[in-house]
Amino acid sequence: MVWFKVDDALAFHVKAFVAGNEALGLWVRAGSWSMQQLTDGFVPLGIVLALGGSETSELLVEAQLWEEVEGGYQFHDWAEYQPTREQVQADRAAMVERKRRSREASRSRSRQESRVTDSVTDGVSHSTPTRPDPTRPDLPSTGVEGTRDAPSPFCSKHRPNGPDGKACRACGDARMAYTLAGPVMKSAPIPFTVVPGSLCPEGKHKLLGDGTCIRCEYRAEVA
């Protein structure tokens, strides 16, 4: 959008008094049209008639605000007070170029930020970490079938309260491992010797089914 400029001294300028209010209204409206169309102050006769200035246009000529030219009227000293067509087009082109550079700079920053983000996250694992079970310590396996956290004389299938409580060959292997474990046996949880809900020696914490205290590090011993 381009503005048609009016001097702040126009209201009481001698030319405004000579032209009169009606003619001055035509002058302002015609100036706005000329600026919109970038005609550098030229107003065709058809536009003057459309604005209702068939008679008042002569008053503008008398007040030296307009000059009568072929095909219409020309604002007096337009380029001295108003931007020309060439200046407006140059300003518009410069604005387009500024916007282009701004968009390019924005895209460049986005690409750089994306590369930085990628380089930071490449070495980060996105897998969900395993959630520890706070009720049991993470004990290593003995590698013998039927044992998990500590040596047990039963396989996983036939531990106490399992199917019929019957032993199998795996149970035999487990009993051998349990026997060979020696001292470890005394400090490891022994599930079949503990009644769930029993209290640890301090009498403050309940024991789980595997003989582990829910709060302290106590493990039940063989009865």
Secondary structure, DSSP 8 states (H G I E B T S, - for coil): -------TTGGG-HHHHHHHHHHHHHHHHHHHHHHHHT-TTEEEHHHHHHTT-TTHHHHHHHTTSEEEETTEEEETTHHHHS--HHHHHHHHHHHHHHHHHHHHHHHHHHHHHHHHHHHHHTTS--S------TTS------SSTT-SSS--SS-SSSSTTSSTT---HHHHHHHHHHHHTTHHHHHS--GGG--TT-B-TTSSSBB-TTSBBSSSS-B----
